[in-house]
Amino acid sequence: MTCPNPKDFQITKQFKSEYQYKPPRQICISKFAIPPPERNCNSYFKSVFKTRSPTIKEEFWTAFGKSFPRKWILYDTKIKDFSFKFHADHKKAEVSIDIEMKDEIFRNAYYEKIWSLESLLEEEVGEVQKDEFYSLENGKIISRIWVRKENVSIYNKNTWREIFEFFVAKMDGFERFFWEYEDFIKDI
């Protein structure tokens, strides 16, 4: 017995994530056969396309958002390619200021402005690390000023609370610093 031509099987996307099943002209009798048209095939295809358990990273960021519901500055600094970022992985957690301008002159100018206020920044967030030519995984060069917490993991739910509290304390300090010296930083 032969299976129908693949063109006979059509799944169309109608609305957002709704999939509509169009039955084939003939049904293949094999272990990979499509359920016969008399069954409720639309619910079958919806479950196939929509079933996906959230990853541990999605759970982590969702838990953080629910534990500390707050609007952070992040990208809303009113300075192009100047942002605040959270980062967590299997070894550490970081909060950073990323200066990602392509023009090295402007990137350096913003970096120097912030670094000229080093002692004031450290009063807000504690000891910071800096790298004027920080290389991202994709090879892009940026300037970064950050604080790090070691020995925590996004994959260990027992350290999540510690990471969340670190994020809140340090990002709050970065934001207070930015709001206090915003006019000085933006004046380039």
N, C-alpha and C positions, 0 to 999 in steps of 0.2 A: 504494500500500500504506500502511496506517495503522499508527502506532505504538501499542503497548498503553497503557492508562491508567496514569499514574504510581502509582496505588494498587496496581498489580500487582507493582511492584518493592519489595521489602522488604529492608532490611539491618538486622539486629538485633544489638545488643551483648549478648553472653552473659557473658563474663568480662572482667576488666580491659580489654584492648585487642583482644580477639578479636571479629572480625566474621564473621557467618554469612551466606552468600548464599542467598537463596530465589529460585529461577528464576521468570521470568515465565511466564504462560500462553502467550504468543506472543512471538516475537522480532521486533524491528523491523529491517528490512533498510535500513540507512543507514550513513553513516560514523560514527555515534555508537552503533552497536548494542552491546548487552551480549554478552559471549562466550556461546556456547551452553552449556547445562547440562552437556554431556558433558565439558567441560574442567574442570580443577580451579579453580573460581571462587573458592573461599575464599582460596587463596593470592594470587590476583589482587587481591581486595578488601583483604586485609591489606597488600599492598604499596602500594596506592593510599592507604590511610588512615595507614600508619605511616611512609612514606618522607618524611623531612624532614631536611635536613642541618642540623647545629647552626650557630647564628649565631656570629659572631665574638665577641660578648659571652659566650655560653655557653662557648665555647672558652677565653676569657680566664679566667673565674672557675673553670672546671674545672682549668686549668693552675695557677692560683694555689693552689687547694686541694691539688693533688698535689705541688706544689713545696714548700709549707709546711704540711704536715698538722698542724694544731694547733686546739684548741678555744679560740676567742676568747670574751670576755665578751659582746660585742655587746648583745643584749637582756636577758641574764641578770644585771642589776644589782640586782635585788630592789627597784627603784624604778620605779613605774609611769610609763610614757612618758619614760623616761630611758635613752638607748642610745648605743652607740658604733657608728659606721658607716664603711664603706669606700665610696668613690665614684671612678669613673674614666670619662672620656669622651674625646672626640677632641682635647682641648686640655690636660687636666690630670688629676691624681690628688689625692684628698683623703682624710684621715682626720679624723673629727669626733666630738664629743660633741653629741648632739641632745637638747634638753630640749623635749618636745612637749606638755606639759600644757595642757589647755584653760583651766584656771584661771590667769589671768595672775599672780595673787599667788604661787601655789606655783612657777610657772615662773620668776618673777623671784627668788624666795628661793633656789632651787637655783642659778640663774645667778650670783647675788651670792656665794653660798658658794664656788663654784668660782673665781670671779674674785678673791675675797679671797686665794686661794692662787696667784695669777698667777705670781709669781717661782718658786715650787716647781714649778708645771706646766711653765714654760719651761725649767727645769733638765732635765726629763725628755724633752721633745719639741722643744725649740728654740722659735723665735719662732712665736707663735700669732696667729690672727686671731679676732675675736669680733664677734658681732652679737646684741644682745638681742632685736631684732625682725626676724629673718631671714625673708624671704618665700619659701616653696617655690613650685615651678612651678604647683602646684594652688591657690595662694592662701593656704594655711595659714600662720599666723605661728608661728614657733618661736624658741627661743634656741639659738644654735649657737656652738661654740668649735671651731676647726679649724686644721689645718696643710695646706698645699698644695704640690704639686710641679708646676711649669709645664713646658711643652714636651715632654710625653709624651703618647702616644695609645694608647688601647685598640685602635685599628685598625692600629697599627704594631707588628708582632710583635717588631721589634728593640728596642723600648722596654719590653717586658713585664718583663724581668728587673729593670730599673731601678724600675719601678712596684712589683713584688713586694717588693723590698728596702726601698723607701720605706714600703710598707704595714706590713711586719713591724717595722721600727725604730720607727715612730711609734705604731702601735697598742700595741706592747709598752710604750712610754713612757706612753701614756694609761692602760693597765691598771695599771702599777706605781703611778702617781699615784693612781688610784682605790682600789687595795687599801690603800695607805698611809694615805689620808685618808677612807676609806669611812665610818667612824663619824661623823666631823665633817660630811661631806656629807649623810648620811642624817638627821641630827638637826635636823629642821624641825618 
